[in-house]
Amino acid sequence: MDMNSDARARMQRRRTTLKNAERRAIRLDEHLAQRLDALLARAVTDHEPLPDWQIRQVYYRDVGEYEPVDPGAAAWQPIRVGETWGGKDVSAFFRREITIPERMAGQRVCLRIYVDGDSLLRLDGAPYHGLDHFRNTVLLSESAAAGATHLVELESYIHWYTSTEYTNVFSQAELVTIDAEIEAAYWDLAAAFKTLFIRDIDPNLQTFLETHLQTALLALPLHEPDVAAFKALLAEIRAEFRRAVYATDRFKVPGLMHMVGHSHLDIVYVWPQREYIRKIGRTHATMLRLMEQYPQFTFAQSSAKIYADMQTYFPEIYAQVKQRIAEGRWGVVGAFWLEPDCNLISGESFVRHILHGQRFWQREFGLQSRVCWQPDVFGMTWALPQILRRSGIDVVLSNKFFVWNDTNPWRKNTFWWEGPDGSRVLTVIPPGHFIGMVDPDHMDEYWGAFSDKASVGETIYTYGWGDGGGGVDPEMIECAVRYTDFPGLVPTRFAAAEEALLSIAERSQHADLPVWRDEMYLETHRGTYTSKARLKRLNRESEILYRQVELLATLAWRAGHAYPAESLDEGWKLLLGTQFHDALPGTHITEVYDDLLRDYDALQAIAHAIRAAAAESLFGADDGAHVLIFNPLLCSRAGVIRVPAERLGDRSLAAGDGAPLVQQRVQNLDGGESVLVQIDGAIPAVGYRVFALTGGADDPPQPPETELSARENVLENRYLRAEFDSNGELIALWDKAQARPVLRPGERGNRFQLYTDRPGRYDAWDIVASYVDEELPINGDSRLTVDESGPVRAALRLVRRCYNSTITQRISLLADSRELTFETEIDWHERQRLLKVGFPLAINARHATYDIAYGSIERATHRNTAHDAARFEVPAHWWMDMSESGYGVALLNDCKYGHEAHGHWMRLTLLKGSVFPDPTADREVHHFTYALYPHGGGWRDGGVIDAAARLNTPLYAHRTDQALAAHSFIQCDAANVTLEAVKRSERGDHLIVRLVERHNALTRATLTFDRPLQAAQACDLMERVEQDLPVDGRTLHVELQPCEIVTLALQFHTA
């Protein structure tokens, strides 16, 4: 195929830049390549220039919303081929009518057009084809009708993520006729020619191919003017070449590579979500056209959300895709709603991704996916094997480990991944990138790196442009068709992704594969645990909020009130969308960040409305003379509770006898006011307690005698004595109950450590090991003063300058608590700097334990091996702990994910200041809390899980007129079991309770409910019933295996 030379040159530069194929010098006569180009030129038999178009330049503000670049100009302006268009963030519409000339009647007619941007071409009003830097040719007809007229419209976007150019050239527009036979002969020869570029090619294969290519190409009658004669000779040459090369039995390679057309499509990245919507149209329209042209071609697209958005914004494309799915040529792949980050989200979020994904597949296509498709994630939590298997998923795929590990090359391509409970899932780590080229050098290198040629014998190869969509181009398919059984290459077959992976799974059943009993830790992109810290906080808050909201809504439904299923679905889908693997990790542009903040505002507003309605249904109007405090945890809450001050007004909480409780009004660092109340007794598990309002806030009761005090540089209560220097660093922390130091003598805790953070190209993504070599002194002004002196809490206030930033802390002890709490505000203005806080512990431990989704994991505190050394920064959720025999210390947090335990130090990574892809990242005010929690025994006996849950999970206060007795909806007698979800079942007739065993212990737990049970069933995570369980009035006995996730479907007798 020929094209305007300037357009061809520009496209080839783009292609070469992205493919980054290392072309190695081999002995080839360049004349062969010249003759191939000449043959391609002869395939184009006629041209009809289309120089004159109209253009409308706009700013794309939202889906379907545009603003003119020049409001004073006419909407449509003329533009000719060769002229420029664009500007920063400019989109443009191009249009004109085209008419098929008489001389092109009955021929294969294509539109060649190149505007130097990403475009969706509409033909006669319907979305028809994508155009980009890898494709400029649109087939209009295999046999064109003379005089046929079409309206051609393009919507184009100038910005492309590897370029900073803002002006593009409209460099080509013409109708061409292409001879299919000449073109096919070209691809027969060109595909073979490409094979010569294989690294370390077999010399015999090289000689074989060179000989036959030279014979064929030198025999081409390229200057024969008679087309019929030229084609006749070409057909003879082609037939002989195919007989000698394509039909040979020589150079056979055993094995099989499943060729899966794919387009990785990031919902956000260096483009906002509204641009992703346009990418849906461009990418999938093109794939549909390729399916019409190539009957062998199969394509796979992941993520139910992409299809849901396609259905909304491109219904014409969606209808065609749905038909191709029914035919089996278009494969949906991946059970998830989208491809989320797999380190940072909660176990329950994983379940909801799968639940919403599988619901969509079932409703729309009548199928369920058996594959977890996560090619681009930055590591995978150890909880996933059990979550996947308990959701009916058999195979997980992820590419990044093989491609991106920076310390230890990933050696395993096919293996069993075993979770902490013993669940196993087949895992496929392809030996190459998920954006694959159909080039023999890439394919040969890929197969050569495949570790399981002997045991499994087949692998999956995804090809097609990705990240920003685009997908497969015609060159890829033309080559793939010819490489199905080509000498020197492993045999290939077109396949759908799920079909390929299930085939690999079937063969793996008979292979002796290794077992991986650990997390899937990616040895790069460690900064994703920290970048855009505000998003991490909002994610943590929202996950906890939706757990509480669903619990209240479900209890209200059980009491006979309507269940807000649609609102909960809407909110959950917004939350799941914020967890995309370039959203929550913070690896995106400024505009994406702003959009995500709006999404969090929306999803939290939905949740608050549902919670308020559910609470009113259960407890009456929210304006009464009593305060109901609701505890959503499976552990009771005693001691001090925090109540928003606006819930009390100027009143105080009173005990059952009407006597006011000891309480203290405090200012929150993040704004607002709270009341800390020392309650007698406890608020029951998954239940509430009602307190009366009495007196005024200025008429407190006489507090009891305690050891709580705050004085210059010292905090103390009955358990702990903490001494600080003027910088707020802990000089000493003494555990009075255990009569021992918490910190290593002579070293200081709450030590802020600031480092230069210049990890290279992937600034927001990465923290590199060498960051420790550039620690910066923090010598700014510092002031530590007494802030609060009880009776409930004693606190010191720290204000400390850190270069361009200010750290403010309220360091506090409650009267009867073992937690030293650091409520923190940082006004952060550092660029390419990394802030950590560390504690040197008087603990001897070779391993630390970290909280992860639905469980915990141990990691080494030493760096004896390369694998240990690579994990210098690791992800964790609510806590980390270092314990020795009989004693330990946990570091709790309410929104931080980057952790480190090295030697006797525990550190939290607090903030980054990356400049790419968002030059403003994290430069704002941040609020977070962490707490040091010394405890007797190990983390299990020390109650670390409950302490972290109390820190993270706020109580809910509701004003009611009903003086209700204390009440628990659910109780459990096993302290090692946590309640992860209470919701209405998807089929709408059961109450779902999800539990997790947290201590790696076989547990026989007794659940006690506030109503008699009618029936109970054990389910998988998709709520499919597995077995009936016996009930005994209000109690249910449940056996949990170590680390097991248990889902129960319950029905109750009416009250």
N, C-alpha and C positions, 0 to 999 in steps of 0.2 A: 504494500500500500504506500502511495506517495502522499506528500502533503507539502504545503508551503514550506520552503526551506527554513525560514526564520522560526515558524511554529514548531517544526520538527526539532530544530536545534534546541529551542527552549524546553520542549518536553523532554528531550534526551538528557539535558543537564539536570532537570528535576529528578528524572528516573535514576540517573547515575548517583546523584547525591543521596537519595534515600536507600537505594539498594546496597550501596556501599560494598559492592562485590569486589573482592580483591582479584583482579584479572592478572594472571601470572604469565610471564613471557614463555611462549612455546614456539616451536618451529612451524610456522604456518606461512604460506604464501598469501600476503595481503590481497593479492589479486583475487583469491577465492571470495573474500568478503566483499570486494568491489563488485564481483559478478552477482553475488547474492543480492546486493542493493539494486543492481540493474534489473534483475529478474523481478524484484518487488515493484519497481517502477513500471514495468510492462503490465502488471496486473491492473493498474489504473488505466482504463481505456478512453475515458473522456472526462472533461472538466466543464463546469458551468459556474463562473464566478458569481458570488452574491455580495457585492461590495457595499450596498446601501442598506442601512438598518435604522431603527429608532431606539433611543435609549432614555430611560428615566432613572436618575440616580437618587438614592434614598438612604436614610438611616433606618436600620431595622431595629425597632424598639421592643417588640414582643411578637409573639406568633400572630401573624395577620395584621400587625400594626407597623406603619412606616411613616417617616417624616421626610419631606423633600430636602435634598441638600441645599437647593436654592429655592426658597419658597416664592421668590418673585419671578422666576423663570417659567416658561411654558412647561407643562408636565412632561411632554415628550420632545426630545431633541434629536436631530439627525446625527448619525455617527457612521463613519466609513471604516472599512477594514484598513488597518495600519494606524489608526488613531488611538489615543490613550483615553483612559477613563479611571475614575476612582479617587482615592484619598483615604485617610485613616477612618476605619470602620464603615466604609461606604459599601452599600449593596447597589446593584443595578438590575433593572429589567431591560432586556433587549427584545425586539419583536420585528417581524416582517412576514409577509406572505411569500411562499415559494411555489413555483409551478414547474412540473416535470416537463422538460423540453421534448418535442416530438422525437428527436433523434435518440433519446434515452428510453423510448418505449420498449417494454419487454425485457429490460436489462435490470441487473442488480444495482440499485441506486442507493447511495449513502450521502448523508450530509456530513461534511467535514467542517467543524467549527471549533475555534480556539480563542477564547476571550481572556485566558490567563487567570482564571479564577475558578472556584468551585461553583458549579451551576446545576440547576435542575432545568432540563428542557421539557417543556410542555408541547405536545403536538395536538393541534386542534382542541386546545383547552384541557387536555388530560395529561397528568404527569407521566412522562414517557421514558426519560433517560437521564442519567447523571453524566456530567462532564467535569473533568479535573485535569491535573497535570499528567495523568497516565492514560487518558482516553480522550479522543477528539472526534471519533467517528461514530455516527449513528446510522444504523441500517434503517432505511425507510421502506424499501420493498425489494423482494427477491425478483419480482417481475413488474416493473413500474408501468403505470398507465399514463400514456401521453396526455398532457394537459391537466393532470390531477393537481389540485391546489391544496396547500396546507398552511395553516397559521402556525408559525414557529415562535415560541416565547421562551426566554431564558430568565431565570432569577439567579444572579451571580453574586458571590461574596468575594471581596478582594483579598481579605487577610488569609494567609496560610501559615500554619504554626511554625514552620521552619524558616520563614522569611520575614524580614522587616521592611520589605518594599511596600509602598502604599499606592503606587501607580502601575497599572497594568496596560498591556497593549492588546487591542483587539486585532489579532494577527492573521486570522484565517476564517473564511466562510465561503464554501463552494459546494456544489453538488458534484459528485463523482460517480462514475460507473466502474465497478470492480469485477473482473473476470474471476469467478470462483475457482475454475480449474487451474489457472496460473497461480492464484494465491495458494491453493492447496499444495501445488508443486513446490512453491517457495518454502512453505512451512515444513514439508518433508525434508528439504535440504537444510534449512536453517536450524531445525531442531537437532539434526545430527551434528551440524557445525558447532553448536553450543557445547556439545559433549566433549569437544577437544579441550575445553577449559577446565576440566576436572583436575584438581590438585593431585599430583602423583599418579597420573593416568597410567594404566598398564601400557607399556610400550607397544605391545602387539595390538592392543585395541586402537591405540593412536595411529599406528601404521595402517591398520585395516580401514579406519574411518577416513584418514587423509587420502588414501588411494582411491576409494570410491567417491569421495567428494570431489577430488580433482578430476576424476574421469567424467563425472556428471556435469560439473560446473563448466569445465573447459569445453564440453561438447554443446553447451547451450548456444543456439543460433540467435544471440541477442540482437543482432542487427538485421534479421530477416524481416523485411517489410510486410510480407504477406502474413496476416494474422493466422489464417487457417493452417498455412504451412508451419508457422512457428509453433502453434499449439500441437500439431500432429507430432513434430519432432520432440517437443517437450514431453508429450505423453509417453513416448517410447523411452526417453531418458528417465522419466520418473518411474515408470514400471520396472525398468531394469534396476534402478537404485533401490526401490522398495524390495525387490526380490533379493538383491545382494545384501542389503543391510537390515531392513526391518524383518525379513523372514529368516534370517540366519539363525542357526542353532548354537553358534559360537558365543563365548563370553557371557554365559548365563550366570546370574547371581541368585542364590537361593534367598527366599524371604518374601515379604509382602509389605508394601507401604500403602495405607489407606489415604487417598487424596481427598481432603475435605476443603471445599471452598468455604471461606469464612471472611468476615469483616469485623474485627474487634472495634466496637463503637463505644467510646467513652461518653457517658452522659454529660459529664462536665470534665474539664481539664484546662486547656488554655483557650477554651471557648465556653460561653455560658450555655445554660440548658436550652435556651431558645434556639441557639445555633445547632445543637444536637437534633432538635426537631427537624430542621431543614436537612440535616445529614441523613435522617431516616428516609426522606423522600428520594434524595439523590442516590443513595447506596442501593436501596431495594428496588427502585425502578430499573436500575441498570442490571441487577441480577435477574430480574424477570425477563428482560430482553435477551440476555445471554442464554437463558433456558430455552427461549424460542429458537435461537440460532444453533444451539448445541444440545442435542437430545441426551448426550451422555452426562452432561454437567449436573452436579448436585451441589447444594449449598446449605450451610447451617448458620443459623443466627440464634444467639442466646438471649436470655433475659425477657421474662414475661412483660416487664415494663415497656420494653421497646415495642413489642407487639401491641400493647394497650395504647401506647401513644400513636403508633401507626394507624390503629383502628380509629382513633379520634381525629387525627389531623390529615391522614391520607387514606380515606376509606376505599378509594379505587384501587390503590396498591394493595391494601390489606385483603380485599376480596380476591385478587389474583394470587397473592401469597397463600391464602387459605386453600385455594384450589391446588396449588403446587404441593402443599403439605398433604392433602388428601391423596395425591398421586404418588407420594413417597419420594419426590425429588428434592423437596425443601424440608430440611430437618430442623425442628426446634430442639435445642439442646440446653441442658442446665435446669435444675429444678427450682432455682432461686428467682425471686422477684426481679433482682438485678444482681450484679457482681459486687458484693460489698467488701469492705475491708474485713479481713478474717482474723485480726488480732484484737481489735478494740471493742467490738460489739459484744453484747451480752449473749448468753446462751439462749435466752428467750427470743432475742432479735433474730438469731439464726433460724429458730423454729418458725417465726413469722415470715421470714423471707421464703422459706420452703412452702409453708402453708399457702401464702398468697400466690406464689409461682405455680404450684400444682393445681390450685383452684382455677387459675386462669387457663392453664393447658387443658384441664378436664372440660371446663365449660365451653371453650372455644373450639377445641380440636378433638375432644374425646380421648385424650391420652394423658399419661403421667410420665415424667422424665425419671430415668434411673441413674442420672449422671449429675454430679456436682462439677460444674464447668467454671473454673476460676483461673484462667490462664495468666492473669496480670496482677494477682494480689501479692502483698508484701510479707508473706508468711501466713501460716495457718495454725490456729490454736489446736491444742491437743484434745479439746473436747469434740472436735468435728467427727471423728470416726463413729462415735456412739450416736451423735445427732443424726448423721447421715443414715446409718443402718436402721435406726429407729424411725426413720422417715421413708424407708423403702428405696434408698439410694445405694447402688452397688459399686459405683466407680467414681473416683475423683480425679480430675485432670488439672494440672497447673504447670506452666512452662518456666516461670521466672527463676526457679531454683537452679536449673541447669545453666541458664544463660547469665545470671547476675551475681551469683555468689562471689564474694571478693576475697575469701580466704581459703576455703576448702571446696575444691571442685565437686559438684554433685555427681556421684557415680551410678546411682540407681535410677533406672528408667521405669521399671515395672516391679512393684513390690506390694506387700500387705502393710497397710498402716494400721497399727493397733492403738486404740485409745486406753485411757487409764482403767476402764472397766473390763477390758479384754475384747471389745468390739473391733472387728477388722473390716476394712474397706480396701478394695483394690485401688492402688494409686498409680497413675501414669504421669510421669514427668518427661515429656518429650525432649529429645536431645537437640533442641533448637528453639528458635523464637516462634511465637504464634503468628507473626507476620512473615509468611514464607513466600519465597519466589519459586516458580517452577523453572529453575535453572539447574542443569546437571551438577555443576560444582557445588551448589548448596545441598542438593539432594544426596549427592554422594558423601559429602561431609557429614550430613545428618545421619545417614544410615551407618556410616563408619563409626560414629560416636554412640550408636545404639548398643546398650550393654546386653540386651537379651535376645540377640539373634539366634542363639542356639536353643534357649529355653522356651521362649515365646514365639519368636520368628516373625512377628509382625508388629507394626507400630502405626501411629497416626501422624499425618503431615498436613498441617493447615496452611493454606496459601490464600493470598489476597491482601490488598492494602488495608491497614487498620489503624487503630487508635482514633483517627478522625473518620473512620468509615471508608467508603470507596469500594472495597471488596475486590473481587476478581476482575482481571482485564482479559481481553481476547487472546493476547499473546500467551498468557498462562494456560488457558484452555487448549489452544492450538498445540502447545508443547505437551501438556498432560495427556492429550489424546494419543500422542505419538510415543510417549514413554511408558505405556502400559506393559510392554515387553521388549524393551530396547536393549541392545547389546551393551554390557558393562554397567547397566543400572539395575537396581533391585526392581522386580515387577511391582506395578502399581495398579490400583483400581479406584474408580470414582466411588465415593461412599458418603453417606450422611454421618455426622459426627457420632451420634448415639449408636448407630449401627456399628461403626468402626470400634468404638470403645467396648461395646458388649461382645463383639467378636474377640477382641483381645482378652476380655474377662473370661470368656469360655476357654480359650487356649491356656490361660493362666491357671485354670483349675487343675491342669495336669502337669504343671511345671513346679519345680522346687524353688519357690521365690523367697527372697529374704523378707524379714519382718522388721519394720521400723517402729519402735516403742518409745516415741518421744513426740514433741511438737515438731512442726515443720517450720523451722526457724530459717528465715531468709537472711543471709549474711550481707545485707546491704539495706538501704532505705530505713535505717534506724531512727531517722529524724521524724518519720511519719507518726511516731508515738507522741510527738510533742508539738509539731507545727500547727499553727492556728489554734492556740490553746482554748480560746472561747468556744470553738465548736466542740471540743472534747467535753467541756463543762456542760454545754447544752445537750449533748448526746446523753451523758450520764443522767442529768436531771430528767430528761424526757423518757428514757427507758424506765426509770423508777416511777415517774408520774403515771405512765400508761399501765404499769403493773397495779398501782393503787386505784386508778380510775376503773379499770376492768373489774377489779375485786368489788368495788362498791356498786358498780352497775350490775354485776352478776347477782349480788346479794339482793339488790332491789328487784331484779327480774324474778328471782326465786320467791320474793314476797308478793309477786303478782303484778309488777309494773313492767312497762314496755322496755325492751332491751335495745339500746341505741346501736344496732349492728352497723348501719350505714355510716354513722358518724365515726365509730371506732375504726372501721375499714379505711375511711378517708384519712383519719389521723395517723393510723399505722402506716399507710402507704407513703404519707409525707415523711414520716420518721425513717422508714426503710430507704427512701430516696436520698436522705441526707447521709446515709451510711455507705454510699457508693465509694469505690476504692480510690478515687481521686477527690472525693468530697470531704469525708471525715478525716482522712490523713492530712488535709491542709495543703495538698499539692495542686493548686489551681490559681487562677487569676483573681484579681480584686473583685471583679463583677460577680464571679461565682460565689465568693464569700458573702457579698451583700445579698444575693438571692437566697443563700442558705439561711442567713439570719431571718429573712422574711418567712421562709418555710418553718423555721423553729417557732417564730411568733404565731404562725397560723396553727401549727399542730398543738402547741400548748394551749392556745385559746380554745380549740376544740375539746381538749382534755379537761380544761377547767370548767367548761360549760357542762360536760357530761358528769363530772364529779359533783358539781353543785346540784344538778337535777337529781342524781342518784341519792345524795345525802338528804335532800328534802323529801324524797320518796320514803326513805327509811326513818328519818328522825324528825320530820316536820320542818316548818319554815325556818330559815336561817336568821332569825331575829329575836330569839327567845332570851329568857333571863338566866339560862344555864349554858355552860360550855361543855360540849361533848368532845372528848379527845379520842380520836380513832387511831389505833395502832395496826398497820398492815402487816407487821412481821409475825413470824411464827414463834418468836420469843417475846415474853412479856417485857414491858418497859417500866423500870422502877427508878428511884432516885430523882434526878432532875429532868424535867421536860422543858422544851422551848415552845412558847406559844407566840404567834404574831401579836404584837401589842394592840393592833386595831381590832382584834377579836375580843379584847377585854375593855376597850375604852379606858375610862378612868377608874375601873373597878379592879378588884382582886379576886383570885380564885380561892374558894373556901373548901374545907374538908366536909365530910358527911355531917358532922355536928355543927356546921356553920362557922367554925373557927377559921379565920384566914390562914392560908398556908404561907410558909416562908417563901418569899419571891424577890426577884431583883430585876429591875428594868435596865436593859442594856441597849446601846446603840450598835447596830451592825455595821461592819466596815463597808459593806456593799450597799448601804442605805437602809432606811427604815429602822424600826425599833422592835425588840423582842422582849418577852418576859420569861425569865428563867424561874421555874417553880419547883421547889422541893416538895414532892408529893409523898404522902404516907401510903404504904402499900404499893400497888403496881397497876398499870394499864394492861389488861389481859392480852394474850396473843390473839391476833386477828380479831380484835374486838375493841370495845370502847369502855370509857368510864365518864360519867357525867359529874361535873363540878358546879357548885353554885357560885354565883357572883355576889360579892359582898363588899361593903365599905368602899373606901377609896384607895387609890394606889399610894397615897401619901400617908396611909394609916397602917403600916405593916405590923405584923405580930413580932413579939420578941423572939429573935432567933436563938436556937440552942447553942450551947458552947461547942465549938469545933476547933480544930487545929489549922483552919484555913486562914492564910494571911498573905498579904502582898506588902513588901517593904523594899527598900532600895536594892535592886538587883537580885531579889530573892522571892520565890514563890514556894508555898508550903501547904500541904494538907496532911491528913492522917497517914497517907501512903507514900508521898513523895516530897523531897526537898530539892528544889532546883536553884542553882546559882548561875548568874549570868555576868558577862562583862558589859561594857557600855555599848558594844556593837550588837548586843542581843545574842551573842554566842554562849552556849552552855559551858560553863567552867566545870560544873559537876552536877550530876543527878544521882541522888541517893534514894534507893528503894528502902524505905523505913520498915515495911512489913517483912521484907526478905533480908534486911540488914546487909546490903551489898551495893556496890556501885553499879549503875546502869551503863555508864560510859567508861571507855578505856582511860585510866588515870593519865593526866598530862596532856590529853587531847580534847578538842572542843567540838561540841555538837551544835546543831542549828547553824552550821557553817555554810554560808553562801559562797559558791565557787563560780567564778565567771571565766569563760574561755573564749578565745578567738575561734570562730566557727566558720571556716571556709572549706566546705567539703568538695567543692568542684562544681561541675555542670549541674548536678541535681541538688541544688542548694536546699530547697524545702524538704527534700526526700531524705537527705543523708546526714549522718554524724559519722565521722571517720575516727579510727582509733587514735590517730595522732593529735586529736584535739587537746589531750592532756598536756602536750608539750608547750602549749601557749596559754597558761593560766594568767589572768590579769589580776593585779591587786585591787581590792575594793577599799579605797582609803577615803571615801567621802565622809562628810559630816554624819554623825550618828548620835541619837538621843534616846535613852531608855528611861521611862518614867513609870510611876505607879498609875494605873488606869482605873482599876476597880478593887474594892476591898471587901467584897462580900455583901450579904451573908451567904449567898449561894455560890458566887464565883469570885476568885481573886485573879487579877490580871495586871500585866505590865504592857506598856505600849512602846513599841520600837518604831522610830522613824530614821531611815538610813539612806543616804544618797549613794547611788551606784552609777557613776559616770553621768549619763543623761537621764537616768531613771531614778525613781524613788520607791523604796520598799517600806511599807507600813505593816506592822504586825501587832495583833493583840495576842499575847502569849498568856495562857490561862490554865488554871486548875479549878475544877469543881470541888465542893466540900468533901464529897465522898466518891471520888473517881480516881482511877489509876492512869488516866490519860492526860498527858501534857499536850495541850492543843495550841496550834499556831494558825490563827485566823489571819489571812494574808491579803494585802492589796499591793499590787505592783503597777505603777505607772511606767510602762516600758517603752523606751525609745532607742533601743540598741539595734544596730545593724550588724548582721553576721557575728553575733555573739550568743553564747550558750550559757544559761544559768542553771546551776544545780544547787541543792541543799543536801548536806550530809551529816551523818551521825556515826562517830567511832564507838562501837559497842564493846563492852567488856564481856563478850560472848565468844566461845570457841566453837565454830561451826564450819564444816567443810561444804555445807550446802545451805542455801536459803530456800524458803518456800514462798511461792507467789500465787496470788489469787488470779484465776483466769475464768473464762466462761464456764459456768456450771461445775467449777471444781478448782483444783490447785495443781501446781507443778513444782518439783524441786529442780534447782539449777546449782551448779557448782559456784562456790565463792572463790575458787582458785582458777588459775589459768594454766594448768599443767599441760593440757593438750591444745592443739590448734582449734579444735571445736569449742573448748571452753574459752579460749582467748577471743574467739570471734564474737562471743556473746557478751561483749563488754557493755552493751545496752540492750535491755530486754523489755518486752511488753508485759504489763500486769494491770489488774483492775483495782480492786478496793484496798488491797493490803499486800505487804511483803513481811516476812518474818525470819529472824535468825534465832535459833534455839539450841541450847545445849541440854544436857540431862538436868531436868528439874527447873529450868529457867529459860526465859526467852524474851525477846523484844520485837514488837511489831511496829511497822510504820504504816499508818493508815492515811488514806487521802480521800477527797471527795470528787476529784475530776482529773487526776494525773495518771498517765499511762507509761511513761518512760521511767525505767527503774534500773538500779545497779546494786549489786552486792559483791564487793571485792575485798578479800581478807576480812577484816573486822568492821569495814565501813558499809553502811547502807546509804544509798543516795536516791533522791527523786530528781528527775529532770523537770525543771519548772517552765522554762521558756526558751524559744529560739528567736532569732531575728533574721530570717532568710530574706533575700532580695529577689529571688526568682522561684517560681514564675510571678509572684506578687511582690512588687517592690515595697509595699506597705505592710507586709505580713506581721501581725502580732503587735504592731506599734499602737497600743491602746492601754486602757486600764483593765487589769485582770484581778479576779477575786477567786480565791481557793483556800482550802483548809487542809492541813495535814496534822497528824497527831502521833506522838510517840507513846507506845503502850507497852510498858514492862509487865510481865505476867509470870506467875509461877507455872511450872510445867512447860510442856511444849505448846505449840499453837493450838492443838486440839483441846487440851485440858485448860489452856489459858483463856478460852472464849474469844479468840481473835475474830472469828467470823461474825459473832454477834456484835462485838465492839465496832467492827467496820460497818455492819448493817445499821447500827444506831447512828453513826456519823453520817451515813449517806441518805438515810430514809427519814424524811420529816414526818412528824405526826400531823394529823389533819384535825383542825379545830372547827366545830360547827356550833353555832348558837341555836339552842333549842328551848322550847317551853316545857319539855318533858323531863321530869326528874327520874330518868331511867336508872335501873340498877346496872352495875357493871355486867358486861356481857361479852362472851367469846363465841365467835361463829365456828372456829376450828381450833382444836388443840392437838398437840403431838407430844408424846412422852419421850421422844428421842431428840436429844440436843444436837445430834449430828445431821439432822434432816432439815433442809430449808424448803420453804414454800416459794416456788418460782412463778406460778400463775394460778389465778382463779378466773375462769371465763365461761361464757356459755358455749356449748359445743357448736361446731359448724353446722350440724344438722338441726340445731335449735331445740333439742329436747333433753339435754343432759347438762349438768354442771361439771365442768372440767377442773380438776385439781392436779397441778404438776409439782412433784417433789423431787429433790435430789439428795442423795447420800453424799456427805462432804468429807468424811474422815477415812475413807477407804476401809470401811468396816461392814461386815455382814450385820444387818440391822433388822430386828423385828419390831416395827413401830406400831403403836396403837393411835389411831386418829379418833378424836371425839368431836362430834358435831353438835350443834344446838338443836337439831331436829332429828327425828328417827329416819333412818335410811330405808328406802324402798328397794333399791337395787344398786349394785356397784359392778363396774367392769374395768378391767385393765386394758389399756389402749396403747397403740404406738403414738408417736408424736403427731401423726396426721389424723389422730382420733379414730383410727380403725380398730374395732373391738378385737381383742385377742383372747380374753377369757372372762368368764363371770367370777365374781368374788363373793364369798359369803359375808353377810352383814349381820350385825348383832345389835339391834336397836339403834342407838346413836353412835355406836363404835364400829370401826373397821380396822382389822388387823392386816398390815401390809408388810411383806418381807422385801427389803431392798438389798440387792447385792452391792458389794463395794463399788462406790462411785456411780451407782446406777441412777438413771433418770426414769422416774415412774410417772405415768399419766393415768389418772383415774377418771372415769365417766360415772357420775353419780345421779341418782334420782332420789328425791325425798318425799316422804309423806307430807301432805298438807298440814300446816300448823293447826 
